[in-house]
Amino acid sequence: MTMAEAKSARRLRVKLVRSTIGHSWKQEQVVRGLGLRRIGHVVELPDTPATRGMIHKVRHLVEVVDASR
C-alpha cells in the first residue's frame, strides 16, 4: 500500500450534536456542506485538509470520530 492509498483510505465520522439555530448563516452552510441534516445525524467523510477545515469552522456543533479504527 502506497502513502497515497493510505491517506485516501482514512475516513472521519462526523456527528451533529448541536443545532445551528442561533449561529451564523455561514456556519449553517458549512454544516450542510458536510452533509449533516439533523441533530444526531452521522456522516462518513474522507480525511482531507478541506474536510478538516470545514469541521474546524463548526467544531462547537459537531463531534468527530476516526472511522478507520
N, C-alpha and C positions, 0 to 999 in steps of 0.2 A: 504494500500500500504506500503510495507516494504521499508527500506532505499535502499536496493539493486535494487529494482524495480524503485524507484525514480531516482537513479543515472543512471540506464541504459536507462531511458526514455529521458534523456537530450540529445539534439542534437544541433549541430552547423551548421550554413550555412556559407560556405566559398566561397568567390568570388575572382577570379584572376583579379587584377586591373592593374598590370604592367607586361611587358614582361620579360621573363627570359633571353633574349638576352643580352650579356654583363655581365652576372652573372656566378658564378662558376657552373661547371657541377653537383656538389653535390646539389646545390640549385635547379637546373633544375630537378634533380631526385626526390627531396622532393616534388616539385610541382606536378610532375607526380604521385607520390605515394599518394598524396591527391586526385587524380582523376581529377585534373584540366587540361584541354587540350588547351584552348584558352582564350584570354582576354575577360572578361565578363561572362565566364562560372561559374556557381554556382553549388556546390555540398552540400549535407547534410550529415554530418558525426557524429558519436557518440562522445560525450564529454568524452574522456578518457585522461589519462596523456600522452599516446603515441601520440594521435592526437594533443593535446595541444603543445607537444614538437616539432612536425613537423611544426605546424603553427608558433611557435616562431622562428624557423630557417629561415622562409621566410616571416616574418611579414611585411617587406617593400614591398612585392609584392602582398599581399592578404588583403582582408577586411573580418572581421568576424562579424556575427550577430547571436545572440542566437535564434535558430529556435523554441524553445519551447514556446516562447511568442506569 
